[in-house]
Amino acid sequence: MSNSELQVSKKLVGGMVIAGILFILLGAFSKIMHFNFGGELLTFGLFVSGVSWVIIMADILQQELINKGFWILSMFILPWLTPLLYLFRRNHLIQFDASAFLNKDHQA
């Protein structure tokens, strides 16, 4: 596996993040309105969000990223928003080989 590949498809994880957020919102609304299935929707949304959170946190820890500490801290402060933002910004955050930067500086 190359350094820049996710362990799971980026589209699948993105869909899990969005589905988890939607199920949490729908479940919370259902609980407020006292519908019978609100608890199940909320539980399912939390489970899906938790699984996607673990997948993305593992990817953040595995990759060499720009501002890795910021992304790890953000995962704990904004656990529902950060995974979505990370998936959009992931390719831009992955650092290139440090030797490529050094060779470029010496050529100039």
C-alpha positions in Angstrom: 0.0 0.0 0.0 1.4 3.3 -1.0 1.7 6.2 1.5 -1.2 8.1 0.0 -3.9 5.5 -0.2 -6.7 5.2 2.4 -7.2 1.7 3.8 -10.9 2.0 2.8 -12.3 3.8 -0.3 -12.4 7.6 0.1 -16.0 7.6 -1.3 -17.1 4.9 1.2 -15.6 6.7 4.2 -17.1 10.0 3.0 -20.5 8.4 2.6 -20.2 7.0 6.1 -19.4 10.4 7.6 -22.3 12.1 5.8 -24.7 9.2 6.6 -23.6 9.2 10.3 -24.3 12.9 10.6 -27.6 12.6 8.9 -28.7 9.7 11.0 -27.6 11.5 14.2 -29.6 14.6 13.2 -32.7 12.5 12.2 -32.4 10.4 15.4 -32.1 13.5 17.6 -35.1 15.1 15.9 -37.1 11.8 16.3 -36.2 11.7 20.0 -37.3 15.3 20.5 -40.6 14.5 18.7 -41.0 11.3 20.7 -41.1 9.0 17.7 -40.7 5.3 18.4 -37.6 4.8 16.3 -35.6 7.8 17.4 -33.3 5.9 19.7 -32.4 3.3 17.0 -31.6 6.0 14.5 -29.4 7.9 16.9 -27.6 4.7 17.9 -27.0 3.7 14.3 -25.8 7.2 13.5 -23.4 7.2 16.4 -22.1 3.8 15.4 -21.5 4.8 11.8 -19.8 8.0 12.8 -17.7 6.2 15.3 -16.4 3.7 12.8 -15.6 6.4 10.2 -13.9 8.5 13.0 -11.7 5.5 13.8 -10.8 4.9 10.1 -9.9 8.6 9.6 -8.0 8.9 12.9 -5.9 5.8 11.9 -5.2 7.4 8.5 -4.1 10.7 10.1 -1.8 8.8 12.5 -0.4 6.7 9.6 0.3 9.5 7.1 3.0 12.2 7.2 0.8 15.3 7.1 1.3 19.0 7.3 -0.1 20.2 10.7 -0.7 16.6 12.0 -1.2 17.8 15.6 -3.8 20.3 14.5 -5.8 17.5 12.8 -5.5 15.1 15.7 -6.7 17.9 18.1 -9.5 18.8 15.8 -10.7 15.2 15.7 -11.4 15.5 19.4 -12.7 19.0 19.5 -15.0 18.8 16.4 -15.5 15.1 15.9 -18.4 15.5 13.4 -17.0 18.2 11.2 -13.2 17.3 11.1 -13.5 14.0 9.3 -15.5 15.6 6.5 -13.0 18.4 6.1 -10.0 16.0 6.3 -11.4 13.9 3.5 -11.7 17.0 1.3 -8.2 18.3 2.2 -6.4 15.0 2.5 -4.4 15.0 -0.8 -3.2 18.5 -0.1 -2.1 17.7 3.4 0.2 14.8 2.6 3.7 15.9 2.7 6.0 15.1 -0.1 9.4 13.4 0.5 11.7 15.8 2.4 14.6 15.0 0.1 12.6 16.3 -2.9 12.4 19.6 -1.2 16.1 19.6 -0.3 17.1 18.7 -3.9 14.9 21.5 -5.2 16.5 24.0 -2.9 20.0 23.0 -3.9 19.3 23.3 -7.6 18.1 26.9 -7.3 
